[in-house]
Amino acid sequence: MTALLLFPSIHYVLRAEKVLQRKGVAGGLVPVPHDVSTECGMAWSMPEEEISTALQALEGAGLRPDAAWTKTEAGWERLNLDRA
């Protein structure tokens, strides 16, 4: 399954991209799907199994996503970042 990390601005998502690439987290930047948010913007898309690694890398860099989503058969489902 696919997971998305959303950030408060493009500046944060670009910083997150650098951190995640340095840590070898699989994925890349994608436009935020309209099913997730009607606002324009970019998100980090990755395989769902990379979420823990990504969150640890971001925490070490002082970054925290605003939201995380996973794609299920029924559509996008928001994750609780406190339990991810």
N, C-alpha and C positions, 0 to 999 in steps of 0.2 A: 504494500500500500504506500501511497504518497503522503508526506506530511509537509506542512507549511509553517514557517515562522514569520510573523508579522511584527513590524517595528513602528515606532511613532513617527518616523520621518525617513526620507531617502538617505539622509546623512547617517542615520543609525544602521540602515540596512547595508550601506556600502562599507561601514566599519565592520559589521558582522560578517560580510562576505570575505573580507581580508582575514579575519580571525579564523573562520571556518575553513577557508582554503589552506591556510598555514597548518591547521590541525589535521588536514586530510579528510574532512567530512565530505562525503559524496553529496553532490547536489549543485545547485546554481540558482541565480536570480530568475524569477518569472514575474509577469504581471499578476497582481492579485486577482483571482477569479471573482467575477461578479456575484457568484453564489456565496462568497465569503464576505465581501464588502463592496459597497457601491462606490467607495472612494477609489480614485486612481492611486496607483502605487505599485511597489515591487515587494516581493516576498522571497524568502529563501525556501526553495523546494528541495526535498531530499527523501530518500527511502525512510519509511517509518522507523526502522530499526536504528537509525542514526540519531534519533531525538536525544537520548541520554548523553551521548558523546557531544552533540552540538550544544546542549544546555550547559554542560560542564565547561566547555571551551569558552562559551560566551560569559559565563559567570566569572571565570578567571580573568577575563578582559574587562570586567565591570559593565557588561551589557546584559540586558534582559529583554526578551521579546515581549510585546504587548499581548500577543495571543499566539496560540498554536492550534492547528487544525489537521485532521487526518481525513483522507478520502476513503469513504466506505461505499459499499454497494448502494446504500440509500442516499448518498451525497456527502457533503462535508460535515464533519462533526468536530465541535470545539473541544480541545483537551484542557484539563485542569493542569496548569503549569506547576502548581504546588505538589502534584503527585506524579508528574511526568518523569 
